[in-house]
Amino acid sequence: MSGRVTADGSPVLGIPVFLWPVGETTRRSLGGPKQLLSSTAGRFEFPDLPPGDYRLLATFDLSEVDEETLDGARAVAVHVDPSQAATADLSPWIAP
């Protein structure tokens, strides 16, 4: 899964991007949620994910996420099919 984080059309560099596997089995196989920082071009990539449903959130305001936070932030839902690449474009979420 890959994508880009932008704000007002400009890339957001170094923003934490959180990946939450929706399925319990997938979450266990990955060892829990994943996090990385976007590149200088605002790009991110989570390689080699198993098929399934995921939620993504980009924010400077959190150091970890849970389902409740993802619901409140309206995290982007993405489905990954076997042997296919998934993409998602994100905007930074700012905590209320």
C-alpha positions in Angstrom: 0.0 0.0 0.0 1.3 3.4 -0.9 0.1 6.9 -1.2 0.8 10.6 -0.5 0.0 13.0 2.3 -0.9 16.6 1.1 -2.3 19.7 2.6 -3.6 22.4 0.2 -2.0 20.6 -2.7 1.5 20.6 -1.1 3.3 17.5 0.2 3.5 17.0 3.9 6.9 15.7 4.8 7.8 13.8 7.9 4.2 13.3 9.1 3.5 10.0 11.0 1.2 7.7 8.9 -0.6 5.0 10.9 -1.8 1.8 9.4 -4.5 -0.2 11.3 -5.3 -3.7 10.2 -9.1 -4.0 10.7 -9.2 -7.8 11.0 -7.9 -9.3 14.3 -6.0 -12.1 12.4 -4.3 -9.6 10.1 -3.4 -7.4 13.0 -1.8 -10.3 14.8 0.1 -11.5 11.8 1.6 -8.0 11.3 2.3 -7.7 15.0 -0.2 -4.8 15.5 -0.6 -1.5 13.8 2.2 0.0 11.8 3.6 3.5 11.6 6.1 5.3 9.4 7.0 8.9 8.4 6.2 10.3 5.0 9.1 11.2 2.7 10.1 14.7 1.6 7.6 14.3 -1.2 4.8 13.4 1.2 4.9 9.8 0.0 4.5 6.6 2.2 4.6 2.9 1.5 3.7 -0.1 3.6 5.1 -3.0 1.5 4.0 -6.7 1.4 0.7 -6.4 3.3 -1.5 -9.4 3.5 -4.9 -9.1 1.8 -7.6 -7.4 3.9 -9.1 -4.2 5.1 -7.0 -1.4 6.6 -7.5 2.1 8.0 -5.0 4.9 7.5 -4.4 8.1 9.4 -1.8 10.8 9.0 -1.3 13.2 12.0 1.3 15.0 14.0 -1.0 15.0 17.0 -0.7 11.3 18.1 2.0 8.9 18.9 -0.2 5.8 18.7 -3.8 5.0 17.5 -6.7 2.8 18.5 -10.1 2.0 17.0 -11.8 4.8 18.9 -9.3 7.4 17.7 -9.6 6.2 14.1 -13.4 6.4 14.3 -13.2 10.0 15.6 -10.7 11.0 13.0 -12.6 9.4 10.2 -9.6 7.4 9.1 -9.4 6.4 5.4 -10.5 2.8 4.8 -8.6 0.8 2.1 -9.0 -2.7 0.9 -5.9 -4.7 -0.2 -6.6 -7.5 -2.7 -4.2 -10.4 -3.2 -1.2 -9.6 -5.4 -2.4 -6.1 -6.1 -1.2 -2.7 -5.1 -3.5 -0.3 -3.1 -3.2 3.4 -3.0 -4.5 6.1 -0.7 -4.1 9.9 -0.7 -4.3 11.4 2.8 -4.8 14.8 4.4 -3.3 15.5 7.8 -5.8 15.1 10.7 -5.7 17.7 13.4 -6.9 16.7 16.9 -9.8 18.8 18.2 
